[in-house]
């Protein structure tokens, strides 16, 4: 056992060293395809399988007629904040997985804390190693691409497509495979503006790769993309993220959305375009109706007075903000919004309440 642990640590160290090498060359040369390690080797460089006691239905065969199943993957830390969101998200995933028009296959929480937690039996989970201390420079989101690299390298993923999602996503209806003809399907973010930051992005997306408009206005989530495409994109996404964080101009320019820009760049570097699908999700309180959307992304706080008027920027008499529960579990039976609050916000709170009412041992 001691030798196995030593070998595992040695291989992790080797992988990190190779990542660092890629970072150093990334600003001046095209980023390499492939995973950290020997690109000619068909075996993974890790000897330990971190998938622990997966439920039997974790992976679904893609042999079903007419189905192009995708595997839903969510990266998370072991914080209370990420954990309660993942439990709610997985509850609704299971509700809609087998619904009409669904092409939802298996589900994995990619836990980048480096160790199992007590929810391994409840949520199908892959344990990934975090970046070495200090490498994320306080920007914990940099663990996301590194976690995806490890998962894609080591896990037995039966589906041919991947949906990259986030803990603060609630699925509101069965999701079909929105990708087509080798293109990914992605939600366009208004604040991802490649043309606006052309000079900065050219450090990572050279002229020979084409116009800056080849970079789609997307992040890594929600995105449905072919598994083989993502295997090529993920290491580049990791290297571009780390290189951007090391570049003072890029770090200042992109701030908290740096890793989103890095995914968009990596996708373009590998010539994987994306269908920009606005109906992929809504973001309350700005989006008020669910209509044909598939996901509620509750990244923004929802503040209203008791007349149902939005008071954004000011704490409302009624509010729901995930950040209110960064270190504690939200209670069951949250109060519903007052009359006049949009459908999207009402539905969000009702869905959180249903999940917490039915998830065993909520709050523990």
N, C-alpha and C positions, 0 to 999 in steps of 0.2 A: 504493500500500500504506500509506504514511504517513497519507494522508487517511482511509482506511478505519479504521485504528487509532484516529485521533483521534475519528472519528464514534462508534465503538464505546464508547470511554471516556466520551464525552459522554453517550451514552444510558444507560450504567450509572450515571453520576452522577445523571442525572435520575431514574432508577428509585429509587435509594437515597434521594434527597431526598423522593420521594413516599412511600416506606416510612416515613421519619421523620415526615412529616406525619401519616400514619395512626396512628403510635404515639402522637403527642401528643393526638390526639382520641379514641383508642380507649377510654380509661377513662371518658369522659363521654358518648359517643355511639355509636350502632350502627356496627360496623365495616363498611366498604364491601365490596361484592362486586367481583369482577373483578381483573385483574392490574395491577401497577404500569404506568402509562402511560395513554394515552388510551382509555377504555373503549368509545368509539364506533368505534374503529379495528379493522378486521378483520385488519390485518397486525401482526406482532410488532415490538417496538421494537428488536430486535437485528438487525444486518446480517450477523453471522458465524454460520455453522452449526457448533456445536462437536462434532457427531457425526463421529467420525473412523473411516473404514474399517470400517464395520459388517459382520460376517459376513452372508452372503446370507440365512440363515434367521432373522435378528433379529426380523422381524415376520411374523406368521402371519395370513392372511386369516380373518375371522370367518364366511366363507360356508359353512364345513363344516356339514352338516346336523346339527341338534340340539345343536350346541356353542355355549356362551356363553364364549368364550375370554377369559382375563384375561392381562394383561401384568405380569410380575413386575419390580418396581423396588426396588433396594437402594441406599441412599445410603452413601457411604464417603469417607474422606479417602485420601491417598496414603501413609499410615503403613504400616510393616511389619505392625503389629497388624491394621489393617483389611484389608490386601491379602491376607494368607494366609487370613483367614477368607472373604473373597469368592471366592478361588480354590477353596476347599473347597466353599463353598455352590454355586457354579456347576457344579462337577463333578457334584454330586448332582441339581441341577436338570435337567441334560441326561439323566441316567440315568432319571428318572421322567417326563419331559415327555410322552412318547408312550405311556405305560403305560395300563392299563385305567382307564376312568372319568376320565382326566385331561382337564381343560379349561385346561391350562397353555399359554399362547401364547408370546410373545416374552419376552426378558429384557434388562434394562438395569441396569448399574451406573452410578449417578449420582455421578460423581466431583467433589466440591466443592472440589478443590484449585486450580481455575482453570487447570490445564495438563494436557496428556496425560501418561501414564506409559507404561512399556514393556509393560504388559499389555493394551493396547488391541486387539491382534490376538487375544488369548486370550478376553477377556470383552467382550461388546458394551457399549460405554461412551459415555455422554454427559458431556461436560466442562461443569460449572457453575461459575460464579464464586462464591467465598466472600463472606460479608458483609465490608464494609469493616473494616479493622483497628480493634479496640476495641469494635465494636458488639455482639459476642457476650459481652463482659465476662468472658471466660475460660470460658464455657460453650459448648463447640464444637458441641454438639448443635443450637444455634440455626441452624446452617447447613443443617440438614435441611429444614425447611419452605421456606426460600428456594431451596434446590436443586430441590425439587419444583415450585415455582412456575415456575422457568426451564425445566425439562424439559417440563412440561405445556404451556407457552407455545410452545416452539420445536420439539419433536420430533414426528415423524410416527408417531403411535401407532395401529396398525391395530385393536387390540382395543377393545371397548366397556367393559371392566372393568380395574381395576388391583389387583394384590396388592402392598401395601407390606410389604416384608420387611426383614431386617437381616442384616449380615454374619455374625453368630453364630447363624444359623438353618441347620439341616441338614434338608432334606426327606427324609422316610423312606418315603413312598409317593406315588403320583400324587394330585394335589389336584384335586377337582372345584370348580366355582364354587359356593361356599356361600352367596352372597348371593341374596336373593329379593325380588321385589315392591317394588323401589325401596329396600330396606333394605340396608345394608352387613352384612358378616359379620366379627365381631371377637372376639378373645380377651379375656375379662374378667379384669382384674388385681385381686387382693384388696386391694392397697394404693392403688388409685385409689378414693377415697371422697368423691364430691361432696357427699353429705348432711352429712358431718362438717365440711366446710369451706365451708358455705353462705355465710357472711357474706363471706368472701374472694372466692368465685366470683361473687357478685352484682355485683362491680365490672366483670365482663366478660360476665356473662349476666344482663341486666336482668329485672326482674319481669314485664314485658310479654311476654317470651319463654316464660313458663310456669314450672311448678315446677322446682326444682333437680334433681329426679329425671329430667328430660328429658336431663340430661347422663349419658351412659352411662359405666360404670366401665372405660374402655378407654384405650389409647394409640393411636398411629398404626400400630402394627405388632404382630402381623399383622392386617391389615385387607384385605378384598376389598370394593371399592366401585366404583360406576359411574364411568366416566371423566368424564362431564359433571358429576356431583356433586362429584367431587374437584377439578375446575377451579374450582368455586365455593368449596369449602372451603379449598383450599390458601392463597390470599392472606390469608384471615381467620386461619387457623392461624398463618401467619407473623406477622401483626400482633399477635395475642393473645400469642404466645410472647414477642415483643419487649416488649410492654406489661407482661406479668407480670414479666419480668426487671427492668424499670425500677421496678416497684412493690416497695418493701422488704418489705411484709407477704407478698405473694404469693411473692416470691423465697425468703424464709425458710421459709414454710409448705411449698412444693412441692419445693424443693431440686432434686435430680437428676432428678425426674420432672416438672418444670415443663412441659417441651415435650409430655409425654404428656397432662397436664391441658389444655393449650392445644388439642391436637387434639380432645379430647372436647368441649370448649366450642365450638370452631368447627363441628364436625359438628352439634351441637345448635342453634347459631345459624342454620344453614341447613336445619333440620328434616330432617336425614338421620339416621334412627334406625338401630340396629344389632342384628342377631341376635347374642346373646352365646353364642359357640360354645366351650364348654370343651374339646372334643376337638380344637380347632385345633392345640394344641401342648402339649408337656410341658416342664418345667424341672427337670432333674436337679440335685442328688440327691433333691430333695423328691418329685418324681414318679418312681415306680419302674418303671412298666410302660408300654410303648408302646401296646399294644392298638389302638384305632382312631385314634390321633392321627396328624397329618400332618407335624408339625415338631418337631424337638428344638431348644430354645433353651438354649444352654450359657452362660448369663449368670453362674451361680453356680459357685464352686469345688467340686470333689469330692474330699474327703479321707477316707481309710479306713486302718484298721490292717490288718495282714496276716491278720487273722481275718475281714475283710470288714465290720467295724463302722465306722459313720460317726463321724468325729471333727470335725464341723463347728465352725469357730472355732479349731481347732488343726491345724497342718500335719500331715497324715497320713504314715504310712510309704509309702503309695501315694497319689498325687494327680494330678488333671488340673485345671488352672485356666488358662483362656485368658490370664489376666494374667501368667502365667509367661513368656509369649511376646509381650510388648508391644513389644519392641525387637529381637527375633530370631525367626527362623522355627522352628516346632516341628520336631524331627527326624522323619525317617521311622521307622516301626515303633516307635511309643511302646509302652512295656510295658503289657500288659493288666492290668486290676484283679485282685486276688486272689479266690479262691472266696468266694461269699457276697454279693458286691457286686450290686446290683440290675441287672436287664436294661437299663434305660435308660442307665446309665453304661457298661456293657459295650458296648452297641450304639454309643453315641457315640464311644468310643475306636476301635472297629473301623472305623467309617465314616470317621473322620479318617485312620486308617492306610491304608485303601483309596484314599482320594483322594490322599494325598501320595505313595503308591507309583506312581500312574498319571499324575499331573500332571507334564509335562515340566519339567526344569530347576527342580525344587523347591528352594527355599532360595536362589535367585539373583534 
